[in-house]
Amino acid sequence: LAEALRSYAGALPPGAWPNWVMGNHDQSRIATRVGVDQARVAAMLLLTLPGTLTLYYGEELGMTDVPIPLDAVRDPAEKNQPGISMGRDPERTPMPWDSTPLAGFTEGIPWLPLGDHARVNVTALEHQPNSILHLYRHLIALRRAHPALITGTLQAIVAKGDVLRYECIDGDERLLTLLNTGNEEATTALPDRGTILASTCLEREHDPVLGDVELRPAEGLLIRMA
C-alpha cells in the first residue's frame, strides 16, 4: 500500500490531485474484505488523502456483504453462471435507515435482502457516540476545515511493520496520519510535537503527542504537527 501511494503521488503532474475510491458496486464491501475494525482504519485512510474521494453508500455504516439466496439473485453474472461467486448482489443491498421490518427504505418489497439492518442502520448508529457513522462525519468535518487534506502534497510515505504513515502538507500546515493495519498494539516515533485531531476510536482528540506514540489494534490517528 505504501509503495502504491508513493507511485501514485510521484506520477501526478504539479497541481493535479487523484480520485481515491475504496469500494464500489462491483467489489465486496470494505468491512467484509478487511473486517469491521479495520474498516474504520480504511475510513481514515480514504478521508486523509489529498484529492477527490468517492464514498460508496453504506461504507459510513460499516455495511458488510449480504448472503443472497438463489431465488433472490438479481445480478445477470450470477444468473448466467451460478455458483462461481461472480455475482455482485451481496454489495448492492438496500441502504438501511432504521430497524423497522423494511429498514425505512421502502414500503414495498426490496429488490434484495436487507441483511443485519436491525443492528446496522443509520438511526441506531446515530445514537452510538463512537460509531463508524460518527467517525465518518468527524473526518469529513476535519477535511473541510483543513485544506492540506484536500489540496496538500502527499509526502513521507512509510510503512514499518503494520503501521502506515504519511503526511499532507499545505503551506505551514502539516498533518500526519498513522494507521495501524494490524490487530496488535504498535508503537511509532514522532520527531516533533503534535496534537491529535482524530482517532478511529473517537477518543484522544486534542491530546498532545511527542516521542513514542502508542496505537491500539486497528487504530488510526490524524495528528497536526507543530
C-alpha positions in Angstrom: 0.0 0.0 0.0 2.8 2.4 0.9 4.5 1.7 -2.5 1.3 2.2 -4.3 0.7 5.6 -2.6 4.3 6.6 -3.4 4.0 5.6 -7.1 0.7 7.4 -7.4 1.8 10.6 -5.7 5.1 10.6 -7.7 3.3 10.2 -11.1 1.0 13.2 -10.7 1.8 16.4 -12.5 2.1 19.6 -10.4 -1.3 20.9 -9.4 -3.1 17.6 -10.1 -4.9 15.5 -7.4 -6.1 11.9 -7.7 -9.5 10.4 -7.2 -9.5 7.9 -4.4 -12.0 5.0 -4.2 -12.1 2.3 -1.6 -15.3 0.4 -2.6 -17.9 0.3 -5.3 -20.8 -1.8 -6.6 -18.5 -4.3 -8.3 -16.4 -5.2 -5.2 -17.1 -6.9 -1.9 -17.7 -4.3 0.8 -14.7 -2.9 2.7 -15.9 -4.3 6.1 -16.2 -7.7 4.5 -12.8 -7.6 2.9 -10.8 -6.2 5.9 -13.1 -6.7 8.9 -15.3 -4.3 10.8 -12.5 -2.9 13.0 -10.1 -2.3 10.1 -13.0 -0.7 8.1 -12.5 2.3 10.5 -8.9 2.4 9.5 -9.9 2.3 5.9 -12.2 5.3 6.5 -9.3 7.3 7.9 -7.1 6.3 5.0 -9.6 7.4 2.4 -10.5 10.7 4.2 -7.0 11.8 4.9 -5.6 11.5 1.3 -5.5 14.8 -0.7 -7.5 14.9 -3.8 -11.1 13.9 -4.7 -12.6 10.9 -2.9 -15.7 8.7 -3.5 -17.7 7.1 -0.8 -19.8 4.1 -1.7 -23.2 4.1 0.1 -23.1 2.0 3.3 -19.4 2.4 4.0 -20.3 5.0 6.6 -22.3 2.4 8.4 -19.8 -0.4 8.1 -22.1 -2.4 6.0 -21.0 -5.9 5.1 -21.9 -8.2 2.2 -25.3 -9.9 2.5 -25.8 -13.6 1.6 -28.2 -13.8 -1.3 -30.4 -16.9 -1.6 -30.6 -18.4 -5.1 -34.2 -17.4 -5.5 -33.3 -13.7 -4.7 -30.4 -13.4 -7.2 -30.7 -10.3 -9.5 -27.3 -9.9 -11.0 -27.1 -11.4 -14.5 -23.5 -12.5 -13.9 -24.7 -14.9 -11.1 -27.8 -15.9 -13.0 -25.7 -16.8 -16.1 -23.0 -18.7 -14.2 -24.4 -19.6 -10.8 -22.2 -20.9 -8.1 -18.9 -19.3 -9.2 -19.1 -16.3 -6.9 -19.2 -13.7 -9.7 -22.5 -12.2 -8.5 -22.4 -8.6 -7.2 -25.7 -8.6 -5.4 -24.1 -9.0 -1.9 -22.7 -5.5 -2.0 -25.7 -3.9 -3.6 -28.3 -4.5 -0.9 -30.6 -1.6 0.2 -29.4 1.2 2.5 -30.8 0.5 6.0 -32.2 3.7 7.6 -33.8 2.2 10.7 -34.6 -1.2 12.3 -38.2 -1.4 11.1 -39.0 -4.5 9.0 -38.3 -2.8 5.7 -35.4 -0.7 7.1 -37.1 2.6 6.3 -36.0 2.1 2.7 -39.3 1.2 1.1 -43.0 0.4 1.7 -42.9 -2.4 -0.8 -40.6 -5.4 -1.4 -36.9 -4.5 -1.6 -35.1 -5.9 -4.7 -32.6 -7.7 -2.5 -32.5 -8.9 1.1 -31.7 -6.3 3.8 -29.0 -8.1 5.9 -28.4 -7.2 9.5 -30.5 -4.0 9.4 -31.8 -4.4 12.9 -28.3 -3.6 14.2 -26.6 -1.8 11.4 -28.7 1.2 10.4 -28.5 5.0 10.4 -30.8 5.5 13.3 -29.1 3.0 15.6 -25.6 4.3 14.8 -26.8 7.9 15.3 -27.3 7.0 19.0 -23.8 5.4 19.4 -21.3 8.2 20.0 -18.3 6.1 18.9 -20.0 4.5 15.9 -18.3 4.4 12.5 -21.0 6.8 11.2 -19.8 9.5 13.6 -16.2 8.7 12.7 -17.0 9.4 9.0 -18.8 12.7 10.0 -15.8 13.8 12.1 -13.3 13.0 9.4 -15.4 14.8 6.8 -15.6 17.9 9.1 -11.8 17.8 9.5 -11.4 17.5 5.8 -13.5 20.7 5.3 -11.5 22.5 8.0 -8.0 21.6 6.8 -7.0 22.4 3.3 -4.0 20.1 3.5 -6.4 17.2 3.4 -7.8 18.3 0.0 -5.1 20.2 -1.9 -2.0 19.3 0.1 1.1 17.5 -1.0 1.4 13.8 0.0 4.8 13.2 1.4 6.9 11.0 3.8 5.0 7.8 3.0 6.5 5.0 5.1 5.3 1.5 6.1 7.0 -0.1 9.1 5.6 -3.3 10.4 1.8 -2.9 10.5 2.0 0.9 10.7 1.5 3.0 7.6 2.3 6.7 7.9 2.2 9.7 5.6 2.0 13.5 5.7 -0.2 16.0 3.9 1.5 19.4 3.7 0.0 22.7 2.6 1.9 25.8 3.3 2.6 25.9 7.1 0.0 23.1 7.8 1.5 19.7 8.3 -0.9 16.8 9.0 0.4 13.3 9.9 -1.7 10.1 9.5 -0.7 7.0 11.4 -2.6 3.8 10.6 -2.2 0.5 12.5 -3.3 -2.1 9.9 -2.6 -4.9 12.3 -4.5 -6.5 15.2 -1.8 -5.9 17.8 -0.7 -2.8 19.6 2.0 -0.9 17.8 4.4 1.9 18.6 5.8 4.6 16.3 8.1 7.5 17.0 7.4 11.2 16.3 10.4 13.5 16.0 8.3 16.6 16.6 5.4 17.6 18.9 1.9 17.2 17.6 -1.8 17.3 18.6 -4.3 14.5 17.9 -7.1 15.7 15.7 -8.9 12.4 15.4 -8.6 8.7 16.4 -10.6 6.0 14.7 -11.8 5.1 18.2 -13.2 8.7 18.5 -11.1 9.3 21.6 -7.8 11.1 22.4 -8.9 14.2 20.5 -6.7 17.2 21.4 -4.2 15.0 23.3 -0.6 16.2 22.8 1.9 13.7 21.5 5.7 13.6 21.3 8.2 10.7 21.0 6.7 7.3 21.1 3.1 7.1 20.1 1.0 4.1 21.1 -1.5 2.8 18.6 -4.2 0.4 19.7 -5.0 -2.6 17.5 -6.7 -1.3 14.3 -6.4 2.3 15.4 -5.6 5.3 13.2 -4.6 8.8 14.3 -4.6 12.1 12.5 -2.1 14.4 14.1 -1.5 18.1 13.5 2.3 18.6 13.7 3.7 21.7 15.4 
